[in-house]
Each structure stands twice: as structure tokens, then as C-alpha cells.
Amino acid sequence: MNYYTELITTGFASEDRFCGFRTACAHFTTEEPVGSALFNDEREKAISFTGSQNIRHGWLGYTVGDTFQEAGSEALTVMSPAYSEGHTAAPVFVKV
């Protein structure tokens, strides 16, 4: 299954230049049940990787938000920019 955990910045190193967005998604994939030790290990690896990457690029720190699981997909219409890139569906995530 595909998952992601939201990371929210606690501040930026500089207000004079772009230091990233206010949130980031730490994506990970595992077949382990939600809440198991192996699931939490994969989640922590993704959080650590994404969080440290954003800190190197200007975040002062971050808090961990909610975790979401991919629950399927929805069709895209021709009005979607992704449709012109050849995508016909987008994943749908639900909070776990």
C-alpha cells in the first residue's frame, strides 16, 4: 500500500528568499498493517528523509501531521493539467 505523512514547517531560515513550501509529504510504501512496528519503521524513515531534506533547504524544523493511505483512484477530466500529460486517473487518499 502507498501512504504519506504530512510534515508542517515550524518556520523558515530566511523570509527574504524561497525556503520551500509550508508543508511536505513524506511518501512511503509498505505491506505491513497500520500501527505495526515495521509500518512505523518505514513511516519514520520517510519522515526523517523528507524532514532533513527540507531542513537543508531552509526549514527551521517541522511537526508531524496526519498519515494517509491510498484508497483507490478517481478519473481525471480533460480539464485537468495532468490529463494532457497522459494521466487518466489520480490517486485518492484517506486518513488513517
N, CA, C and O atoms as a CHARMM CRD file, in Angstrom:
* protein
*
  384
    1    1 MET  N      0.82500  -1.19000   0.00000 PROA 1      0.00000
    2    1 MET  CA     0.00000   0.00000   0.00000 PROA 1      0.00000
    3    1 MET  C      0.86400   1.24600   0.00000 PROA 1      0.00000
    4    1 MET  O      1.98200   1.24200   0.51500 PROA 1      0.00000
    5    2 ASN  N      0.34600   2.29100  -0.57200 PROA 2      0.00000
    6    2 ASN  CA     1.01900   3.58500  -0.60400 PROA 2      0.00000
    7    2 ASN  C      0.46000   4.47800   0.49100 PROA 2      0.00000
    8    2 ASN  O     -0.75100   4.54100   0.70500 PROA 2      0.00000
    9    3 TYR  N      1.35400   5.16300   1.17700 PROA 3      0.00000
   10    3 TYR  CA     0.98600   6.05900   2.27200 PROA 3      0.00000
   11    3 TYR  C      1.77500   7.35200   2.14600 PROA 3      0.00000
   12    3 TYR  O      2.78200   7.41200   1.44100 PROA 3      0.00000
   13    4 TYR  N      1.30800   8.39000   2.83700 PROA 4      0.00000
   14    4 TYR  CA     2.13600   9.57400   3.04600 PROA 4      0.00000
   15    4 TYR  C      1.77100  10.20700   4.37900 PROA 4      0.00000
   16    4 TYR  O      0.64200  10.09400   4.85400 PROA 4      0.00000
   17    5 THR  N      2.76200  10.87900   4.97200 PROA 5      0.00000
   18    5 THR  CA     2.57900  11.60800   6.21700 PROA 5      0.00000
   19    5 THR  C      2.89800  13.06900   5.95700 PROA 5      0.00000
   20    5 THR  O      3.91700  13.38700   5.34400 PROA 5      0.00000
   21    6 GLU  N      2.03800  13.95100   6.41700 PROA 6      0.00000
   22    6 GLU  CA     2.24800  15.38800   6.23200 PROA 6      0.00000
   23    6 GLU  C      3.29100  15.90400   7.21700 PROA 6      0.00000
   24    6 GLU  O      3.28200  15.53100   8.39000 PROA 6      0.00000
   25    7 LEU  N      4.18200  16.75600   6.73900 PROA 7      0.00000
   26    7 LEU  CA     5.12500  17.47200   7.58800 PROA 7      0.00000
   27    7 LEU  C      4.83100  18.96000   7.44300 PROA 7      0.00000
   28    7 LEU  O      4.65200  19.45700   6.33100 PROA 7      0.00000
   29    8 ILE  N      4.78200  19.67000   8.57100 PROA 8      0.00000
   30    8 ILE  CA     4.45700  21.09400   8.56600 PROA 8      0.00000
   31    8 ILE  C      5.63900  21.85200   9.16300 PROA 8      0.00000
   32    8 ILE  O      6.09500  21.52300  10.25900 PROA 8      0.00000
   33    9 THR  N      6.13900  22.86100   8.45600 PROA 9      0.00000
   34    9 THR  CA     7.28800  23.62100   8.93400 PROA 9      0.00000
   35    9 THR  C      6.94500  24.43000  10.18000 PROA 9      0.00000
   36    9 THR  O      5.81200  24.87700  10.35600 PROA 9      0.00000
   37   10 THR  N      7.94800  24.60900  11.04200 PROA 10     0.00000
   38   10 THR  CA     7.78200  25.46800  12.21700 PROA 10     0.00000
   39   10 THR  C      8.33800  26.86100  11.95800 PROA 10     0.00000
   40   10 THR  O      8.22100  27.74900  12.80300 PROA 10     0.00000
   41   11 GLY  N      8.94400  27.05000  10.78400 PROA 11     0.00000
   42   11 GLY  CA     9.47300  28.35000  10.41000 PROA 11     0.00000
   43   11 GLY  C     10.50900  28.22700   9.31100 PROA 11     0.00000
   44   11 GLY  O     10.96400  27.12700   8.99500 PROA 11     0.00000
   45   12 PHE  N     10.88000  29.35100   8.73200 PROA 12     0.00000
   46   12 PHE  CA    11.85600  29.37100   7.65300 PROA 12     0.00000
   47   12 PHE  C     13.12600  30.08900   8.09000 PROA 12     0.00000
   48   12 PHE  O     13.07000  31.02200   8.89200 PROA 12     0.00000
   49   13 ALA  N     14.26100  29.66000   7.56900 PROA 13     0.00000
   50   13 ALA  CA    15.55400  30.26200   7.90000 PROA 13     0.00000
   51   13 ALA  C     15.63600  31.69500   7.39100 PROA 13     0.00000
   52   13 ALA  O     16.29400  32.53400   8.00500 PROA 13     0.00000
   53   14 SER  N     14.98300  31.97800   6.28900 PROA 14     0.00000
   54   14 SER  CA    15.03900  33.31400   5.70400 PROA 14     0.00000
   55   14 SER  C     13.67400  33.67900   5.14500 PROA 14     0.00000
   56   14 SER  O     13.02500  32.86300   4.49100 PROA 14     0.00000
   57   15 GLU  N     13.25000  34.88500   5.39800 PROA 15     0.00000
   58   15 GLU  CA    11.99900  35.37500   4.81700 PROA 15     0.00000
   59   15 GLU  C     12.26500  36.14000   3.51800 PROA 15     0.00000
   60   15 GLU  O     11.33200  36.52000   2.81000 PROA 15     0.00000
   61   16 ASP  N     13.55500  36.36200   3.21300 PROA 16     0.00000
   62   16 ASP  CA    13.93200  37.13000   2.02700 PROA 16     0.00000
   63   16 ASP  C     14.01400  36.28100   0.76200 PROA 16     0.00000
   64   16 ASP  O     14.00500  36.81800  -0.34600 PROA 16     0.00000
   65   17 ARG  N     14.09400  34.97500   0.91800 PROA 17     0.00000
   66   17 ARG  CA    14.20800  34.09400  -0.24200 PROA 17     0.00000
   67   17 ARG  C     13.30000  32.88700  -0.04300 PROA 17     0.00000
   68   17 ARG  O     12.82800  32.61800   1.06200 PROA 17     0.00000
   69   18 PHE  N     13.06800  32.17200  -1.12500 PROA 18     0.00000
   70   18 PHE  CA    12.20800  30.99400  -1.05400 PROA 18     0.00000
   71   18 PHE  C     12.94300  29.86900  -0.33100 PROA 18     0.00000
   72   18 PHE  O     14.04400  29.48800  -0.72600 PROA 18     0.00000
   73   19 CYS  N     12.33900  29.34700   0.71600 PROA 19     0.00000
   74   19 CYS  CA    12.93400  28.27300   1.51000 PROA 19     0.00000
   75   19 CYS  C     12.05100  27.03700   1.52000 PROA 19     0.00000
   76   19 CYS  O     12.16300  26.20600   2.42100 PROA 19     0.00000
   77   20 GLY  N     11.19000  26.90500   0.54700 PROA 20     0.00000
   78   20 GLY  CA    10.31700  25.74000   0.47800 PROA 20     0.00000
   79   20 GLY  C      8.87700  26.08800   0.80900 PROA 20     0.00000
   80   20 GLY  O      8.55200  27.21800   1.17400 PROA 20     0.00000
   81   21 PHE  N      8.03500  25.09300   0.67100 PROA 21     0.00000
   82   21 PHE  CA     6.61300  25.25800   0.96600 PROA 21     0.00000
   83   21 PHE  C      6.35500  25.03000   2.44600 PROA 21     0.00000
   84   21 PHE  O      7.22400  24.51600   3.15000 PROA 21     0.00000
   85   22 ARG  N      5.19700  25.39600   2.92300 PROA 22     0.00000
   86   22 ARG  CA     4.86000  25.24800   4.34900 PROA 22     0.00000
   87   22 ARG  C      4.61600  23.79800   4.75100 PROA 22     0.00000
   88   22 ARG  O      4.75700  23.45100   5.92400 PROA 22     0.00000
   89   23 THR  N      4.25600  22.95300   3.79900 PROA 23     0.00000
   90   23 THR  CA     4.04100  21.53300   4.09200 PROA 23     0.00000
   91   23 THR  C      4.78500  20.68400   3.07300 PROA 23     0.00000
   92   23 THR  O      5.11400  21.13400   1.97600 PROA 23     0.00000
   93   24 ALA  N      5.03900  19.44000   3.47000 PROA 24     0.00000
   94   24 ALA  CA     5.65600  18.46500   2.57100 PROA 24     0.00000
   95   24 ALA  C      5.04700  17.10700   2.88200 PROA 24     0.00000
   96   24 ALA  O      4.57200  16.87200   3.99300 PROA 24     0.00000
   97   25 CYS  N      5.06200  16.21900   1.90600 PROA 25     0.00000
   98   25 CYS  CA     4.52800  14.87400   2.06800 PROA 25     0.00000
   99   25 CYS  C      5.67300  13.87300   2.10200 PROA 25     0.00000
  100   25 CYS  O      6.48700  13.82200   1.18100 PROA 25     0.00000
  101   26 ALA  N      5.73500  13.08000   3.15900 PROA 26     0.00000
  102   26 ALA  CA     6.73400  12.02100   3.28700 PROA 26     0.00000
  103   26 ALA  C      6.07500  10.72900   2.79900 PROA 26     0.00000
  104   26 ALA  O      5.34300  10.08400   3.54900 PROA 26     0.00000
  105   27 HSD  N      6.33200  10.35100   1.54500 PROA 27     0.00000
  106   27 HSD  CA     5.70900   9.16800   0.94000 PROA 27     0.00000
  107   27 HSD  C      6.47000   7.90400   1.30300 PROA 27     0.00000
  108   27 HSD  O      7.69700   7.91500   1.40100 PROA 27     0.00000
  109   28 PHE  N      5.73500   6.81200   1.50300 PROA 28     0.00000
  110   28 PHE  CA     6.35400   5.51200   1.72500 PROA 28     0.00000
  111   28 PHE  C      5.38400   4.40600   1.31200 PROA 28     0.00000
  112   28 PHE  O      4.17700   4.62200   1.20700 PROA 28     0.00000
  113   29 THR  N      5.93900   3.22200   1.08200 PROA 29     0.00000
  114   29 THR  CA     5.15000   2.06300   0.66900 PROA 29     0.00000
  115   29 THR  C      5.49000   0.89400   1.57600 PROA 29     0.00000
  116   29 THR  O      6.66300   0.62600   1.83400 PROA 29     0.00000
  117   30 THR  N      4.47200   0.19700   2.06100 PROA 30     0.00000
  118   30 THR  CA     4.68300  -0.99300   2.87700 PROA 30     0.00000
  119   30 THR  C      3.43600  -1.86200   2.81600 PROA 30     0.00000
  120   30 THR  O      2.32800  -1.37300   2.59700 PROA 30     0.00000
  121   31 GLU  N      3.63600  -3.15100   3.01300 PROA 31     0.00000
  122   31 GLU  CA     2.51600  -4.08800   3.07600 PROA 31     0.00000
  123   31 GLU  C      2.15500  -4.42900   4.52600 PROA 31     0.00000
  124   31 GLU  O      1.23000  -5.20200   4.77500 PROA 31     0.00000
  125   32 GLU  N      2.88500  -3.85300   5.46800 PROA 32     0.00000
  126   32 GLU  CA     2.65800  -4.12600   6.88800 PROA 32     0.00000
  127   32 GLU  C      1.36700  -3.47000   7.36700 PROA 32     0.00000
  128   32 GLU  O      0.96300  -2.43700   6.83400 PROA 32     0.00000
  129   33 PRO  N      0.71400  -4.06500   8.37100 PROA 33     0.00000
  130   33 PRO  CA    -0.51600  -3.46100   8.89800 PROA 33     0.00000
  131   33 PRO  C     -0.23500  -2.11800   9.58300 PROA 33     0.00000
  132   33 PRO  O      0.82100  -1.92200  10.18400 PROA 33     0.00000
  133   34 VAL  N     -1.19300  -1.20900   9.48000 PROA 34     0.00000
  134   34 VAL  CA    -1.06700   0.12500  10.07900 PROA 34     0.00000
  135   34 VAL  C     -0.86000  -0.02000  11.58800 PROA 34     0.00000
  136   34 VAL  O     -1.59200  -0.74200  12.26600 PROA 34     0.00000
  137   35 GLY  N      0.14900   0.68100  12.09200 PROA 35     0.00000
  138   35 GLY  CA     0.42300   0.65800  13.52400 PROA 35     0.00000
  139   35 GLY  C      1.43000  -0.39000  13.95800 PROA 35     0.00000
  140   35 GLY  O      1.88700  -0.35700  15.10100 PROA 35     0.00000
  141   36 SER  N      1.79100  -1.32000  13.08500 PROA 36     0.00000
  142   36 SER  CA     2.76400  -2.35100  13.45800 PROA 36     0.00000
  143   36 SER  C      4.15600  -1.72800  13.55300 PROA 36     0.00000
  144   36 SER  O      4.37700  -0.62000  13.06400 PROA 36     0.00000
  145   37 ALA  N      5.08600  -2.43300  14.17800 PROA 37     0.00000
  146   37 ALA  CA     6.44400  -1.91900  14.34900 PROA 37     0.00000
  147   37 ALA  C      7.11700  -1.68200  12.99800 PROA 37     0.00000
  148   37 ALA  O      7.79000  -0.66700  12.82100 PROA 37     0.00000
  149   38 LEU  N      6.95000  -2.59200  12.04800 PROA 38     0.00000
  150   38 LEU  CA     7.57700  -2.43200  10.73700 PROA 38     0.00000
  151   38 LEU  C      6.93800  -1.28100   9.95400 PROA 38     0.00000
  152   38 LEU  O      7.63000  -0.56800   9.22800 PROA 38     0.00000
  153   39 PHE  N      5.63000  -1.09700  10.09600 PROA 39     0.00000
  154   39 PHE  CA     4.94900   0.04400   9.47300 PROA 39     0.00000
  155   39 PHE  C      5.52700   1.34600  10.01800 PROA 39     0.00000
  156   39 PHE  O      5.84900   2.25600   9.25400 PROA 39     0.00000
  157   40 ASN  N      5.65900   1.43300  11.34500 PROA 40     0.00000
  158   40 ASN  CA     6.17800   2.65100  11.96900 PROA 40     0.00000
  159   40 ASN  C      7.63400   2.90100  11.58300 PROA 40     0.00000
  160   40 ASN  O      8.04200   4.05500  11.45100 PROA 40     0.00000
  161   41 ASP  N      8.43000   1.83600  11.39900 PROA 41     0.00000
  162   41 ASP  CA     9.81300   1.99900  10.94600 PROA 41     0.00000
  163   41 ASP  C      9.85800   2.63900   9.56400 PROA 41     0.00000
  164   41 ASP  O     10.63000   3.57200   9.34200 PROA 41     0.00000
  165   42 GLU  N      9.04400   2.15100   8.63400 PROA 42     0.00000
  166   42 GLU  CA     9.01000   2.71000   7.27900 PROA 42     0.00000
  167   42 GLU  C      8.52600   4.15500   7.29900 PROA 42     0.00000
  168   42 GLU  O      9.04700   5.00700   6.57900 PROA 42     0.00000
  169   43 ARG  N      7.52900   4.41900   8.12700 PROA 43     0.00000
  170   43 ARG  CA     6.99300   5.78100   8.25700 PROA 43     0.00000
  171   43 ARG  C      8.06400   6.72200   8.78900 PROA 43     0.00000
  172   43 ARG  O      8.23100   7.82600   8.27000 PROA 43     0.00000
  173   44 GLU  N      8.79500   6.29600   9.82200 PROA 44     0.00000
  174   44 GLU  CA     9.84600   7.12500  10.40700 PROA 44     0.00000
  175   44 GLU  C     10.99000   7.37800   9.42800 PROA 44     0.00000
  176   44 GLU  O     11.55700   8.47100   9.41500 PROA 44     0.00000
  177   45 LYS  N     11.33800   6.38700   8.61200 PROA 45     0.00000
  178   45 LYS  CA    12.38100   6.56700   7.59300 PROA 45     0.00000
  179   45 LYS  C     11.96300   7.65400   6.60000 PROA 45     0.00000
  180   45 LYS  O     12.76100   8.52300   6.25000 PROA 45     0.00000
  181   46 ALA  N     10.71300   7.59800   6.15400 PROA 46     0.00000
  182   46 ALA  CA    10.20600   8.59000   5.19300 PROA 46     0.00000
  183   46 ALA  C     10.16800   9.98100   5.82500 PROA 46     0.00000
  184   46 ALA  O     10.53500  10.96400   5.18100 PROA 46     0.00000
  185   47 ILE  N      9.72900  10.06800   7.07300 PROA 47     0.00000
  186   47 ILE  CA     9.67300  11.35100   7.77100 PROA 47     0.00000
  187   47 ILE  C     11.07300  11.92700   7.93800 PROA 47     0.00000
  188   47 ILE  O     11.29300  13.11400   7.69800 PROA 47     0.00000
  189   48 SER  N     12.00900  11.09700   8.34400 PROA 48     0.00000
  190   48 SER  CA    13.38600  11.54400   8.54600 PROA 48     0.00000
  191   48 SER  C     14.00800  12.03500   7.23900 PROA 48     0.00000
  192   48 SER  O     14.65100  13.08400   7.21200 PROA 48     0.00000
  193   49 PHE  N     13.81800  11.28400   6.16400 PROA 49     0.00000
  194   49 PHE  CA    14.38200  11.65500   4.87100 PROA 49     0.00000
  195   49 PHE  C     13.80800  12.97900   4.37200 PROA 49     0.00000
  196   49 PHE  O     14.55500  13.88900   4.01300 PROA 49     0.00000
  197   50 THR  N     12.48700  13.08300   4.35200 PROA 50     0.00000
  198   50 THR  CA    11.83300  14.28700   3.83400 PROA 50     0.00000
  199   50 THR  C     12.07900  15.48600   4.75100 PROA 50     0.00000
  200   50 THR  O     12.32600  16.59300   4.27200 PROA 50     0.00000
  201   51 GLY  N     12.01400  15.26900   6.06100 PROA 51     0.00000
  202   51 GLY  CA    12.24200  16.35300   7.00400 PROA 51     0.00000
  203   51 GLY  C     13.65300  16.90100   6.92200 PROA 51     0.00000
  204   51 GLY  O     13.84000  18.11700   6.89600 PROA 51     0.00000
  205   52 SER  N     14.65900  16.02000   6.88100 PROA 52     0.00000
  206   52 SER  CA    16.03700  16.50100   6.81700 PROA 52     0.00000
  207   52 SER  C     16.31700  17.19800   5.48900 PROA 52     0.00000
  208   52 SER  O     17.08700  18.15800   5.44300 PROA 52     0.00000
  209   53 GLN  N     15.70300  16.72400   4.41600 PROA 53     0.00000
  210   53 GLN  CA    15.86600  17.37000   3.11500 PROA 53     0.00000
  211   53 GLN  C     15.32700  18.80800   3.16600 PROA 53     0.00000
  212   53 GLN  O     15.96900  19.73000   2.66200 PROA 53     0.00000
  213   54 ASN  N     14.16800  18.99200   3.76400 PROA 54     0.00000
  214   54 ASN  CA    13.58000  20.33000   3.85100 PROA 54     0.00000
  215   54 ASN  C     14.34400  21.23500   4.81400 PROA 54     0.00000
  216   54 ASN  O     14.41100  22.44600   4.60000 PROA 54     0.00000
  217   55 ILE  N     14.91400  20.67100   5.86000 PROA 55     0.00000
  218   55 ILE  CA    15.73000  21.46400   6.78000 PROA 55     0.00000
  219   55 ILE  C     16.98900  21.95500   6.06800 PROA 55     0.00000
  220   55 ILE  O     17.41100  23.09100   6.28100 PROA 55     0.00000
  221   56 ARG  N     17.59700  21.11500   5.22400 PROA 56     0.00000
  222   56 ARG  CA    18.77100  21.54300   4.45300 PROA 56     0.00000
  223   56 ARG  C     18.43600  22.69300   3.51400 PROA 56     0.00000
  224   56 ARG  O     19.31200  23.48700   3.17100 PROA 56     0.00000
  225   57 HSD  N     17.18600  22.79200   3.09900 PROA 57     0.00000
  226   57 HSD  CA    16.79300  23.81000   2.12500 PROA 57     0.00000
  227   57 HSD  C     16.05100  24.99400   2.73800 PROA 57     0.00000
  228   57 HSD  O     15.46400  25.79000   2.00500 PROA 57     0.00000
  229   58 GLY  N     16.06200  25.13000   4.06200 PROA 58     0.00000
  230   58 GLY  CA    15.54200  26.35200   4.64900 PROA 58     0.00000
  231   58 GLY  C     14.50000  26.23500   5.74800 PROA 58     0.00000
  232   58 GLY  O     14.13800  27.25000   6.34200 PROA 58     0.00000
  233   59 TRP  N     13.99900  25.03300   6.04600 PROA 59     0.00000
  234   59 TRP  CA    13.08000  24.90600   7.17400 PROA 59     0.00000
  235   59 TRP  C     13.88000  24.98800   8.46900 PROA 59     0.00000
  236   59 TRP  O     15.01700  24.52000   8.52100 PROA 59     0.00000
  237   60 LEU  N     13.30600  25.57300   9.51000 PROA 60     0.00000
  238   60 LEU  CA    13.93900  25.59100  10.82800 PROA 60     0.00000
  239   60 LEU  C     13.63500  24.31200  11.60000 PROA 60     0.00000
  240   60 LEU  O     14.42200  23.90500  12.45500 PROA 60     0.00000
  241   61 GLY  N     12.53500  23.69300  11.31600 PROA 61     0.00000
  242   61 GLY  CA    12.10100  22.46800  11.96800 PROA 61     0.00000
  243   61 GLY  C     10.74900  22.08200  11.40500 PROA 61     0.00000
  244   61 GLY  O     10.23800  22.74500  10.50300 PROA 61     0.00000
  245   62 TYR  N     10.16700  21.01600  11.92900 PROA 62     0.00000
  246   62 TYR  CA     8.86600  20.57800  11.43000 PROA 62     0.00000
  247   62 TYR  C      8.10600  19.79800  12.49900 PROA 62     0.00000
  248   62 TYR  O      8.69200  19.25300  13.43400 PROA 62     0.00000
  249   63 THR  N      6.79400  19.76300  12.33300 PROA 63     0.00000
  250   63 THR  CA     5.94300  18.90700  13.14400 PROA 63     0.00000
  251   63 THR  C      5.32700  17.86500  12.21600 PROA 63     0.00000
  252   63 THR  O      5.15100  18.10200  11.02100 PROA 63     0.00000
  253   64 VAL  N      5.00900  16.72500  12.77900 PROA 64     0.00000
  254   64 VAL  CA     4.44400  15.62200  12.00200 PROA 64     0.00000
  255   64 VAL  C      2.93000  15.71800  12.05000 PROA 64     0.00000
  256   64 VAL  O      2.33500  15.82200  13.12300 PROA 64     0.00000
  257   65 GLY  N      2.31800  15.68200  10.88500 PROA 65     0.00000
  258   65 GLY  CA     0.86200  15.75400  10.78300 PROA 65     0.00000
  259   65 GLY  C      0.23800  14.37400  10.64100 PROA 65     0.00000
  260   65 GLY  O      0.76200  13.39200  11.16700 PROA 65     0.00000
  261   66 ASP  N     -0.86400  14.30300   9.94000 PROA 66     0.00000
  262   66 ASP  CA    -1.62100  13.06400   9.76000 PROA 66     0.00000
  263   66 ASP  C     -0.98900  12.16500   8.70400 PROA 66     0.00000
  264   66 ASP  O     -0.22100  12.61200   7.85200 PROA 66     0.00000
  265   67 THR  N     -1.33800  10.88000   8.78900 PROA 67     0.00000
  266   67 THR  CA    -0.90100   9.89100   7.80100 PROA 67     0.00000
  267   67 THR  C     -2.10800   9.47000   6.97200 PROA 67     0.00000
  268   67 THR  O     -3.20300   9.29200   7.50400 PROA 67     0.00000
  269   68 PHE  N     -1.90100   9.31300   5.67100 PROA 68     0.00000
  270   68 PHE  CA    -2.96700   8.96600   4.73700 PROA 68     0.00000
  271   68 PHE  C     -2.60300   7.71000   3.95900 PROA 68     0.00000
  272   68 PHE  O     -1.43200   7.46500   3.66900 PROA 68     0.00000
  273   69 GLN  N     -3.62100   6.91300   3.62100 PROA 69     0.00000
  274   69 GLN  CA    -3.45400   5.67100   2.86200 PROA 69     0.00000
  275   69 GLN  C     -4.16600   5.80100   1.51900 PROA 69     0.00000
  276   69 GLN  O     -5.26000   6.36100   1.43900 PROA 69     0.00000
  277   70 GLU  N     -3.54200   5.28100   0.46900 PROA 70     0.00000
  278   70 GLU  CA    -4.18500   5.29900  -0.84500 PROA 70     0.00000
  279   70 GLU  C     -5.38500   4.36300  -0.82300 PROA 70     0.00000
  280   70 GLU  O     -5.26400   3.19800  -0.44400 PROA 70     0.00000
  281   71 ALA  N     -6.54600   4.87600  -1.23300 PROA 71     0.00000
  282   71 ALA  CA    -7.78400   4.11100  -1.16400 PROA 71     0.00000
  283   71 ALA  C     -8.37700   3.82100  -2.53800 PROA 71     0.00000
  284   71 ALA  O     -9.47900   3.28200  -2.63500 PROA 71     0.00000
  285   72 GLY  N     -7.66900   4.16700  -3.58300 PROA 72     0.00000
  286   72 GLY  CA    -8.18500   3.94600  -4.92600 PROA 72     0.00000
  287   72 GLY  C     -7.78400   5.09000  -5.82500 PROA 72     0.00000
  288   72 GLY  O     -6.78000   5.76400  -5.59600 PROA 72     0.00000
  289   73 SER  N     -8.59400   5.30000  -6.86100 PROA 73     0.00000
  290   73 SER  CA    -8.29600   6.39600  -7.78400 PROA 73     0.00000
  291   73 SER  C     -9.59500   6.96800  -8.33300 PROA 73     0.00000
  292   73 SER  O    -10.65400   6.34300  -8.27400 PROA 73     0.00000
  293   74 GLU  N     -9.47600   8.18000  -8.86800 PROA 74     0.00000
  294   74 GLU  CA   -10.62600   8.81700  -9.49300 PROA 74     0.00000
  295   74 GLU  C    -10.22600   9.25900 -10.89200 PROA 74     0.00000
  296   74 GLU  O     -9.07300   9.61200 -11.13900 PROA 74     0.00000
  297   75 ALA  N    -11.17400   9.23500 -11.78600 PROA 75     0.00000
  298   75 ALA  CA   -10.90300   9.60600 -13.17600 PROA 75     0.00000
  299   75 ALA  C    -10.64900  11.10300 -13.29400 PROA 75     0.00000
  300   75 ALA  O    -11.27900  11.90900 -12.61000 PROA 75     0.00000
  301   76 LEU  N     -9.72300  11.45900 -14.16700 PROA 76     0.00000
  302   76 LEU  CA    -9.45500  12.86300 -14.45100 PROA 76     0.00000
  303   76 LEU  C    -10.22800  13.29100 -15.69500 PROA 76     0.00000
  304   76 LEU  O    -10.46400  12.48900 -16.59800 PROA 76     0.00000
  305   77 THR  N    -10.61300  14.54100 -15.73000 PROA 77     0.00000
  306   77 THR  CA   -11.29600  15.07000 -16.91000 PROA 77     0.00000
  307   77 THR  C    -10.26400  15.75200 -17.81600 PROA 77     0.00000
  308   77 THR  O     -9.12400  15.97700 -17.41000 PROA 77     0.00000
  309   78 VAL  N    -10.66600  16.06900 -19.01700 PROA 78     0.00000
  310   78 VAL  CA    -9.76600  16.73100 -19.95500 PROA 78     0.00000
  311   78 VAL  C     -9.37700  18.13300 -19.48000 PROA 78     0.00000
  312   78 VAL  O     -8.42400  18.71200 -20.00200 PROA 78     0.00000
  313   79 MET  N    -10.08800  18.68100 -18.50900 PROA 79     0.00000
  314   79 MET  CA    -9.76400  20.00000 -17.96900 PROA 79     0.00000
  315   79 MET  C     -8.57800  19.95600 -17.00100 PROA 79     0.00000
  316   79 MET  O     -8.03200  21.00300 -16.65500 PROA 79     0.00000
  317   80 SER  N     -8.17700  18.77200 -16.56500 PROA 80     0.00000
  318   80 SER  CA    -7.05800  18.63600 -15.63600 PROA 80     0.00000
  319   80 SER  C     -5.72700  18.76700 -16.38100 PROA 80     0.00000
  320   80 SER  O     -5.56700  18.16600 -17.44300 PROA 80     0.00000
  321   81 PRO  N     -4.77000  19.53600 -15.85500 PROA 81     0.00000
  322   81 PRO  CA    -3.45600  19.62900 -16.49800 PROA 81     0.00000
  323   81 PRO  C     -2.76800  18.27100 -16.60200 PROA 81     0.00000
  324   81 PRO  O     -2.01900  18.03700 -17.55000 PROA 81     0.00000
  325   82 ALA  N     -3.00800  17.37900 -15.65300 PROA 82     0.00000
  326   82 ALA  CA    -2.38800  16.05300 -15.68400 PROA 82     0.00000
  327   82 ALA  C     -2.91100  15.22200 -16.85500 PROA 82     0.00000
  328   82 ALA  O     -2.20400  14.35900 -17.37400 PROA 82     0.00000
  329   83 TYR  N     -4.14300  15.48400 -17.26600 PROA 83     0.00000
  330   83 TYR  CA    -4.73800  14.73000 -18.37400 PROA 83     0.00000
  331   83 TYR  C     -3.94200  14.94600 -19.65900 PROA 83     0.00000
  332   83 TYR  O     -3.75000  14.00800 -20.43300 PROA 83     0.00000
  333   84 SER  N     -3.48100  16.16400 -19.88900 PROA 84     0.00000
  334   84 SER  CA    -2.71500  16.45100 -21.10300 PROA 84     0.00000
  335   84 SER  C     -1.33000  15.81500 -21.05900 PROA 84     0.00000
  336   84 SER  O     -0.66100  15.71500 -22.08800 PROA 84     0.00000
  337   85 GLU  N     -0.89600  15.38400 -19.87800 PROA 85     0.00000
  338   85 GLU  CA     0.37700  14.68600 -19.73900 PROA 85     0.00000
  339   85 GLU  C      0.20600  13.17200 -19.85100 PROA 85     0.00000
  340   85 GLU  O      1.16600  12.42500 -19.66100 PROA 85     0.00000
  341   86 GLY  N     -0.99000  12.72300 -20.15400 PROA 86     0.00000
  342   86 GLY  CA    -1.24000  11.29800 -20.35300 PROA 86     0.00000
  343   86 GLY  C     -1.82800  10.57800 -19.16200 PROA 86     0.00000
  344   86 GLY  O     -2.02500   9.36400 -19.21600 PROA 86     0.00000
  345   87 HSD  N     -2.11500  11.29900 -18.07800 PROA 87     0.00000
  346   87 HSD  CA    -2.70600  10.67100 -16.89500 PROA 87     0.00000
  347   87 HSD  C     -4.22700  10.65300 -17.03400 PROA 87     0.00000
  348   87 HSD  O     -4.83300  11.66500 -17.38700 PROA 87     0.00000
  349   88 THR  N     -4.82900   9.52400 -16.76100 PROA 88     0.00000
  350   88 THR  CA    -6.29000   9.43200 -16.84400 PROA 88     0.00000
  351   88 THR  C     -6.93400   9.24600 -15.47300 PROA 88     0.00000
  352   88 THR  O     -8.15700   9.30100 -15.34900 PROA 88     0.00000
  353   89 ALA  N     -6.11000   9.02400 -14.43600 PROA 89     0.00000
  354   89 ALA  CA    -6.64400   8.84000 -13.08800 PROA 89     0.00000
  355   89 ALA  C     -5.69300   9.43600 -12.06600 PROA 89     0.00000
  356   89 ALA  O     -4.49100   9.53300 -12.31300 PROA 89     0.00000
  357   90 ALA  N     -6.22800   9.84000 -10.91200 PROA 90     0.00000
  358   90 ALA  CA    -5.43300  10.37800  -9.81400 PROA 90     0.00000
  359   90 ALA  C     -5.72400   9.57100  -8.56000 PROA 90     0.00000
  360   90 ALA  O     -6.87100   9.18600  -8.33600 PROA 90     0.00000
  361   91 PRO  N     -4.71300   9.30500  -7.73400 PROA 91     0.00000
  362   91 PRO  CA    -4.94600   8.52400  -6.50900 PROA 91     0.00000
  363   91 PRO  C     -5.80100   9.29800  -5.51700 PROA 91     0.00000
  364   91 PRO  O     -5.76300  10.52700  -5.46000 PROA 91     0.00000
  365   92 VAL  N     -6.57200   8.54800  -4.73900 PROA 92     0.00000
  366   92 VAL  CA    -7.39800   9.13200  -3.66700 PROA 92     0.00000
  367   92 VAL  C     -6.84000   8.59300  -2.35000 PROA 92     0.00000
  368   92 VAL  O     -6.66500   7.38400  -2.19700 PROA 92     0.00000
  369   93 PHE  N     -6.56300   9.48100  -1.40600 PROA 93     0.00000
  370   93 PHE  CA    -6.01900   9.08900  -0.11700 PROA 93     0.00000
  371   93 PHE  C     -7.02000   9.38300   0.98200 PROA 93     0.00000
  372   93 PHE  O     -7.74900  10.37400   0.92400 PROA 93     0.00000
  373   94 VAL  N     -7.05200   8.49700   2.01000 PROA 94     0.00000
  374   94 VAL  CA    -7.91300   8.68600   3.18000 PROA 94     0.00000
  375   94 VAL  C     -7.04100   8.66200   4.43400 PROA 94     0.00000
  376   94 VAL  O     -6.02000   7.97600   4.47800 PROA 94     0.00000
  377   95 LYS  N     -7.44700   9.40500   5.43500 PROA 95     0.00000
  378   95 LYS  CA    -6.69600   9.49500   6.68400 PROA 95     0.00000
  379   95 LYS  C     -6.78800   8.17300   7.44900 PROA 95     0.00000
  380   95 LYS  O     -7.85400   7.56400   7.53800 PROA 95     0.00000
  381   96 VAL  N     -5.63800   7.73900   8.00400 PROA 96     0.00000
  382   96 VAL  CA    -5.64100   6.50100   8.81700 PROA 96     0.00000
  383   96 VAL  C     -5.38900   6.84000  10.26500 PROA 96     0.00000
  384   96 VAL  O     -5.35300   5.94600  11.11100 PROA 96     0.00000
